[in-house]
Amino acid sequence: MNKKNCSLAVLLYILAFPFCTFAKETANIIVAQDGSGQYTSIQAAINSVPLDNNKNIIILIRHGVYHEKIYITRSFITLVGENRDSTQIVFAELRKNWVKDHNGSDYGSATINIDSLVSDITLANLTVHNNYGSLYGDHDHQFAIRGGGTRIIILDCNIIADGGDTISLWNRVNGMYYHSNCYFEGWVDFVCPRGWCYITDSKFYGHNLSASLWHDGSADKDQKFVIRYSEFDGVQDFSLGRHHRDAQIYLLDCIFSRVMADRPIYHPVSPSSLPWQWGSRHYYYNCHRVGGDYDWFRNNLETAEGHPNANDVTAAWTFAGKWNPEETMPPVLSTVSQPMPRDGAYDLTTDGIQLKWLPSRNATSHNIYFGKSENPDYKSNQTNNKFDTGKLEVNTRYYWRVDEVTETDTIKGALWHFTTKKY
C-alpha cells in the first residue's frame, strides 16, 4: 500500500473504506500504475474489499492500459475510470479455448468476469476490450464482460470485443441490467442479455451479418430488453437481431444506419433454438433508418401487452417495479450526469417539470441554471439534486445546466434541453 497521499490515521481507517482524496478526486480506493494510489492492480483493489461487503465501494482507476483479467466476486463494487478512453482494461481470451481447458465452464473467459451471486455492480467511464481477434485473427465468441449477478449498471463506457457475445450478462432468472451513454462493438449477438435489460443513449456497431442484438427472456414472460434513444451502425447489411428462445424486445427513438439489412429480428435455424411459446414480441416506436424506413419497424408499441405508450417505457417500467436504477444509482462520475428529463426530450407537459440529475461523486452542492436561451439564468445553489421548473410555455425549448461545486473547484456541466408540448 502506498502511504504518500493519506495520513496515518486515514490509512488505519481505510480498512473500513472511508473516502480518501487524491488529486481532487474522491474515492474509497485508488488504483494507479505509477504507484500514486493504494494499488497498482485493479484485481488487488477488488480483493481488498471484504467478501460480505454491503455498501458501495468506489474504486477509481487512473489513466493507463491495464492488461488484467478481472473477477468481481464482491457486491456493491464500482469501477470508475479517470477517463473513458484512456482508462482501459484489455485482455485477450477466446471462449472456446478457455472452455476446453476448464471442464466446459465459460466463467473466467471474459475480460471482466462477474460472479453469479453478486449484485449492485457499477462500471463507469472506462473502456473494456477483449482484443483476441485483432491479435490472432479469430472472431469467434470472446467476451468483454461475462457474468451473472443482478442490478448491474454500466455508465459512459466503451465495451468492445473482437468477436461475438461482447457483453453477456446471463442471469436468466432475475438478472437486471441498466446501461447508459455507452458504446458497444462486436461480432454476432454482441449485446445479448438474459432477463431484464434497459439501455439508453448508446451506440452499437456490428461487424457481422447474423445479428447485433440477442435476448433470452424465456424464464419469465415479463422479461424485457428495452433500448431507447440509441444509434445502430455496422458493416454493409448487418442484421439488427435474433433470438433462439423467447424474448421481448423494445426499440424506441432509435436511429438505424443506411447499411442495416432489410431483415426483421428473426428466429435462427439452429440445434439450440427453441420454439417461441409467446410468439414474436418485437416492438418499435419512432425508429428511423438513414435513407428510408423499412416496414417491419413501423410503430406497433400499442400492440404490446398492457398497451404501453412511449412515456410508459422507462427503466422502472422495464424492471416491473423491482428496481429503479435512475432513482437509486450511486454518484460515481466526476461530473454531473443522467439528466431527467433526458437531453433532447420532447412533448413534455407545460404544468411544470421536476429536473433531476445524478451528482458527481465529489459534489458538495449544485449551481442550477434554467431558461429559454442557450445561456440559461442562474436559479439557485442547493445540495439536493432536484429542481422544480414551475409552469412552462407551450411549444418552447428550455435549456438547463448543473455546475458541480466541490471542495476545491466549480465544474461546469453540460448544457441540456427539452421541448414542451405544441398545444
C-alpha positions in Angstrom: 0.0 0.0 0.0 1.3 3.4 -1.0 1.3 5.8 2.0 2.3 9.1 0.4 -1.2 10.5 0.0 -3.1 9.8 3.2 -2.3 10.5 6.8 -1.5 7.6 9.0 -4.9 8.0 10.7 -6.7 7.8 7.4 -4.7 4.8 6.3 -5.7 2.9 9.5 -9.3 3.8 9.0 -9.3 2.9 5.3 -9.9 -0.7 6.2 -13.5 0.4 6.7 -13.3 2.1 3.3 -13.8 5.8 4.1 -13.3 8.2 1.2 -9.8 9.4 0.6 -9.0 12.3 -1.7 -6.2 12.1 -4.3 -5.5 15.0 -6.6 -9.0 16.5 -6.4 -10.7 13.1 -6.9 -12.7 11.3 -4.2 -13.0 7.5 -4.0 -12.6 4.7 -1.5 -9.7 3.1 -3.2 -7.3 4.4 -5.9 -5.6 2.2 -8.5 -2.7 3.8 -10.3 0.1 2.2 -12.3 2.6 4.8 -11.3 2.2 3.9 -7.6 0.5 7.1 -6.6 -2.6 5.1 -5.4 -3.1 2.4 -2.9 -2.8 -0.4 -5.5 -1.3 -0.8 -9.0 -3.6 -3.6 -9.9 -7.4 -3.5 -10.3 -7.8 -7.0 -9.1 -5.8 -6.4 -5.9 -8.1 -3.4 -5.2 -11.2 -5.6 -5.6 -9.7 -8.3 -3.5 -9.2 -5.9 -0.6 -12.9 -5.5 -0.2 -14.5 -7.8 2.3 -16.4 -10.7 0.8 -19.6 -9.7 2.8 -19.4 -6.1 1.7 -22.8 -4.4 1.6 -22.1 -0.7 0.9 -21.0 0.9 -2.4 -17.2 0.9 -2.7 -15.8 3.2 -5.4 -12.5 2.1 -6.9 -11.1 4.9 -9.0 -8.8 3.7 -11.8 -6.2 6.2 -13.1 -5.2 6.6 -16.7 -3.5 3.6 -18.3 -3.9 0.3 -20.1 -4.5 -2.4 -17.6 -3.7 -5.8 -19.1 -5.7 -7.7 -16.5 -8.4 -10.3 -16.4 -10.9 -9.1 -13.8 -13.0 -11.2 -11.4 -15.7 -9.4 -9.5 -16.7 -11.6 -6.5 -17.9 -8.9 -4.1 -21.2 -7.0 -4.2 -21.6 -3.2 -4.2 -18.4 -2.6 -6.2 -17.9 0.4 -8.5 -15.0 0.5 -11.0 -14.8 4.0 -12.4 -12.1 5.2 -14.8 -10.3 8.6 -14.7 -11.1 8.9 -18.4 -13.4 6.9 -20.6 -10.9 6.5 -23.4 -7.5 6.4 -21.7 -8.5 4.1 -18.8 -8.6 0.8 -20.5 -9.0 -2.8 -19.2 -7.7 -5.0 -22.0 -7.3 -8.8 -22.1 -7.3 -11.3 -24.9 -9.3 -14.6 -24.4 -11.2 -16.8 -26.8 -14.2 -18.5 -25.2 -13.7 -21.9 -26.9 -10.0 -22.0 -25.8 -11.0 -21.3 -22.2 -13.9 -23.8 -22.1 -11.6 -26.5 -23.5 -9.2 -26.1 -20.6 -11.8 -25.5 -17.8 -14.1 -28.5 -18.0 -16.7 -26.8 -20.2 -17.2 -23.8 -18.0 -17.0 -20.4 -19.6 -16.8 -18.4 -16.3 -13.4 -16.8 -16.5 -13.4 -16.5 -20.3 -14.1 -12.7 -20.3 -12.0 -9.6 -19.7 -14.3 -8.8 -16.8 -16.0 -11.7 -15.1 -18.9 -11.1 -12.7 -19.7 -13.8 -10.2 -23.3 -15.2 -10.4 -24.0 -14.4 -6.7 -23.1 -10.7 -6.6 -25.3 -7.6 -7.0 -25.1 -3.9 -7.3 -22.1 -3.6 -9.6 -21.3 -0.4 -11.5 -18.8 0.1 -14.3 -18.3 3.7 -15.4 -16.1 6.0 -17.5 -13.7 3.4 -18.9 -13.0 1.0 -21.8 -13.2 -2.8 -21.6 -11.8 -4.6 -24.6 -11.3 -8.3 -25.3 -8.8 -8.0 -28.2 -8.2 -11.6 -29.0 -9.5 -11.2 -32.6 -7.2 -8.3 -33.5 -4.2 -10.2 -32.1 -4.9 -13.7 -33.6 -7.5 -13.1 -36.4 -10.2 -15.3 -34.9 -13.6 -13.5 -34.4 -15.4 -16.3 -32.6 -17.1 -15.7 -29.3 -14.9 -13.6 -26.9 -16.5 -11.8 -24.0 -15.6 -8.3 -22.9 -18.0 -8.8 -19.9 -19.5 -12.1 -18.9 -21.4 -12.8 -15.7 -24.5 -13.4 -13.7 -25.5 -11.3 -10.8 -28.1 -8.6 -10.8 -28.6 -4.8 -10.6 -25.5 -4.2 -12.8 -25.1 -0.6 -14.1 -22.8 0.5 -16.9 -22.3 4.2 -17.5 -20.3 6.1 -20.0 -18.2 3.1 -21.1 -16.8 1.6 -24.3 -17.5 -2.2 -24.3 -15.7 -3.8 -27.2 -14.8 -7.3 -28.3 -13.2 -8.6 -31.4 -15.7 -11.4 -31.6 -19.2 -12.4 -30.7 -21.0 -12.0 -27.3 -19.3 -8.8 -26.3 -21.4 -8.1 -23.3 -23.1 -11.3 -21.9 -24.9 -10.8 -18.6 -26.6 -14.1 -18.2 -28.6 -14.4 -15.1 -31.7 -15.7 -16.8 -33.9 -15.9 -13.7 -33.6 -12.5 -12.0 -30.9 -10.6 -13.9 -31.5 -6.8 -14.2 -29.1 -4.6 -16.1 -29.0 -0.8 -16.8 -26.7 0.8 -19.4 -26.5 4.5 -20.4 -24.3 6.5 -22.7 -22.2 3.6 -23.8 -20.6 2.3 -27.0 -20.9 -1.4 -27.8 -19.0 -3.1 -30.6 -18.5 -6.7 -31.6 -19.5 -9.6 -33.9 -22.5 -11.9 -33.7 -25.0 -11.3 -30.8 -22.6 -8.7 -29.3 -25.2 -7.3 -26.9 -27.1 -10.4 -25.5 -28.7 -10.1 -22.1 -30.8 -12.7 -20.3 -33.5 -11.4 -18.0 -34.3 -7.7 -17.9 -32.2 -5.0 -19.6 -32.6 -1.3 -20.3 -30.2 0.6 -22.5 -30.4 4.3 -23.3 -28.5 6.9 -25.3 -25.9 4.4 -26.6 -24.3 3.5 -29.8 -23.9 0.0 -31.4 -21.5 -1.2 -34.1 -21.7 -4.7 -35.5 -19.1 -6.4 -37.7 -21.2 -9.4 -38.8 -24.3 -10.2 -40.9 -26.0 -12.5 -38.4 -27.2 -10.2 -35.6 -26.2 -7.4 -33.3 -28.9 -8.0 -30.6 -30.0 -11.1 -28.8 -32.2 -11.7 -25.8 -33.2 -14.6 -23.6 -36.5 -13.8 -21.8 -37.7 -17.3 -21.5 -37.7 -17.6 -17.7 -40.5 -15.1 -17.2 -43.0 -13.7 -19.7 -42.4 -10.2 -18.3 -38.7 -10.1 -19.1 -37.8 -7.3 -21.5 -34.9 -5.9 -23.4 -35.5 -2.2 -24.0 -33.4 0.2 -26.0 -34.2 3.9 -26.2 -32.6 6.9 -27.9 -29.8 4.9 -29.4 -27.9 4.5 -32.8 -27.1 1.4 -34.7 -24.4 1.0 -37.3 -22.1 -1.7 -38.7 -20.8 -3.3 -41.8 -22.8 -3.4 -45.0 -26.0 -5.4 -44.5 -25.6 -6.0 -40.8 -28.7 -7.5 -39.2 -30.5 -6.0 -36.2 -31.2 -9.0 -34.1 -32.3 -12.6 -33.5 -33.1 -14.9 -30.5 -33.0 -18.7 -30.1 -35.7 -18.7 -27.4 -38.4 -16.5 -26.1 -37.6 -12.8 -25.9 -39.4 -9.4 -25.7 -37.5 -6.6 -27.4 -38.5 -2.9 -27.5 -36.7 -0.2 -29.6 -37.9 3.4 -29.2 -36.5 6.6 -30.7 -33.6 4.7 -32.3 -31.7 5.6 -35.5 -30.5 2.8 -37.9 -27.8 3.5 -40.4 -28.4 3.1 -44.1 -26.3 -0.1 -44.3 -28.6 -2.1 -41.9 -30.2 -5.1 -43.7 -33.9 -5.2 -44.5 -34.3 -8.2 -42.2 -36.6 -8.2 -39.1 -35.5 -9.7 -35.8 -35.7 -13.4 -36.5 -35.8 -16.9 -35.1 -32.5 -18.6 -36.2 -32.3 -22.1 -37.5 -30.1 -23.9 -35.0 -29.9 -27.0 -32.9 -30.0 -24.7 -29.9 -33.2 -22.9 -31.0 -36.4 -23.4 -29.1 -40.0 -22.5 -30.2 -41.2 -19.1 -29.2 -44.1 -20.1 -26.9 -45.2 -16.4 -26.5 -44.8 -15.6 -30.2 -42.9 -12.7 -31.9 -42.7 -9.9 -29.5 -40.7 -7.1 -31.1 -42.0 -3.5 -30.6 -41.0 -0.2 -32.2 -41.8 3.4 -31.7 -40.3 6.4 -33.6 -37.4 4.5 -35.1 -35.9 5.6 -38.4 -33.3 4.5 -40.9 -31.0 6.8 -42.7 -32.0 6.5 -46.3 -35.6 5.4 -45.6 -37.5 3.2 -43.2 -38.3 -0.5 -43.5 -41.9 -1.5 -42.9 -41.0 -4.1 -40.3 -40.0 -1.4 -37.7 -43.1 0.7 -38.1 -44.8 1.9 -34.9 -46.5 -1.0 -33.1 -45.8 -0.3 -29.4 -49.5 -0.2 -28.6 -49.8 -3.9 -29.5 -47.5 -5.0 -26.6 -49.1 -6.5 -23.5 -50.7 -3.7 -21.4 -50.8 -1.3 -24.5 -48.0 1.0 -23.2 -47.3 4.4 -24.7 -43.9 5.8 -25.2 -43.9 7.7 -21.9 -44.6 4.5 -20.1 -41.5 2.8 -21.3 -39.0 3.8 -18.6 -36.3 1.9 -16.7 -38.7 1.4 -13.8 -41.3 0.0 -16.1 -38.8 -2.3 -17.7 -37.9 -3.8 -14.4 -41.6 -4.2 -13.4 -41.1 -2.0 -10.3 -38.5 -4.4 -8.9 -35.7 -1.8 -9.4 -35.5 1.8 -10.4 -31.8 2.5 -11.1 -32.3 6.1 -12.2 -33.6 6.9 -8.7 -31.1 4.8 -6.7 -27.8 4.6 -8.5 -24.8 6.0 -6.6 -22.9 9.1 -7.7 -19.8 7.7 -9.3 -18.7 10.0 -12.1 -16.6 13.1 -11.7 -19.2 15.3 -13.4 -23.0 15.6 -13.2 -24.8 13.1 -15.5 -28.1 11.3 -16.1 -30.4 14.3 -16.7 -34.1 13.7 -16.3 -35.8 14.6 -18.5 -33.1 13.4 -20.8 -31.3 15.8 -23.1 -33.4 16.4 -26.2 -36.7 15.2 -24.6 -39.8 16.5 -26.4 -43.6 16.8 -26.0 -43.3 17.5 -22.3 -46.1 18.9 -20.1 -46.4 22.6 -19.5 -47.7 22.1 -16.0 -44.1 22.1 -14.6 -41.3 19.6 -14.6 -39.0 18.3 -11.8 -35.5 18.4 -13.2 -33.3 15.6 -11.7 -29.7 14.6 -12.2 -27.0 12.2 -10.9 -24.5 14.3 -8.9 -20.8 13.9 -9.3 -19.1 11.8 -6.5 -17.2 15.0 -5.5 -20.1 17.4 -5.3 -20.8 19.4 -2.1 -23.6 21.4 -3.8 -25.0 22.3 -7.2 -25.5 25.6 -9.1 -28.7 25.4 -11.1 -29.2 27.3 -14.4 -32.5 27.3 -16.3 -34.2 29.3 -19.0 -35.2 29.7 -22.7 -31.8 30.7 -24.0 -28.6 28.7 -24.5 -27.2 30.8 -21.7 -29.8 30.0 -19.1 -30.3 32.1 -16.0 -28.8 31.2 -12.6 -31.5 30.0 -10.3 -30.0 28.7 -7.1 -27.3 26.9 -5.2 -28.6 23.7 -3.5 -27.5 20.5 -2.0 -30.3 18.3 -3.3 -30.4 17.0 -6.9 -33.9 18.1 -7.9 -35.3 21.4 -9.2 -38.9 22.3 -10.0 -39.3 24.5 -13.0 -42.8 25.8 -12.4 -45.4 26.3 -15.1 -43.9 26.3 -18.7 -44.9 27.8 -22.0 -46.4 25.8 -24.9 -44.1 24.6 -27.7 -41.0 26.1 -26.2 -37.4 24.8 -25.9 -35.9 25.2 -22.5 -32.2 24.8 -21.5 -30.7 23.8 -18.2 -27.3 23.2 -16.7 -26.0 22.0 -13.4 -22.5 23.1 -12.2 -21.0 21.0 -9.5 -19.4 22.7 -6.6 -16.6 20.7 -4.9 -14.3 21.5 -2.1 -11.7 22.8 -4.5 -13.5 23.9 -7.6 -16.7 24.5 -9.6 -17.1 22.2 -12.5 -19.2 23.5 -15.4 -21.8 20.9 -16.5 -23.1 20.1 -20.0 -26.0 22.2 -21.5 -29.2 20.1 -21.7 -32.5 21.0 -23.3 -36.1 19.8 -23.7 -39.2 21.0 -25.6 -42.8 21.3 -24.3 -46.0 20.1 -26.0 -47.2 22.0 -29.1 -50.6 22.5 -27.5 
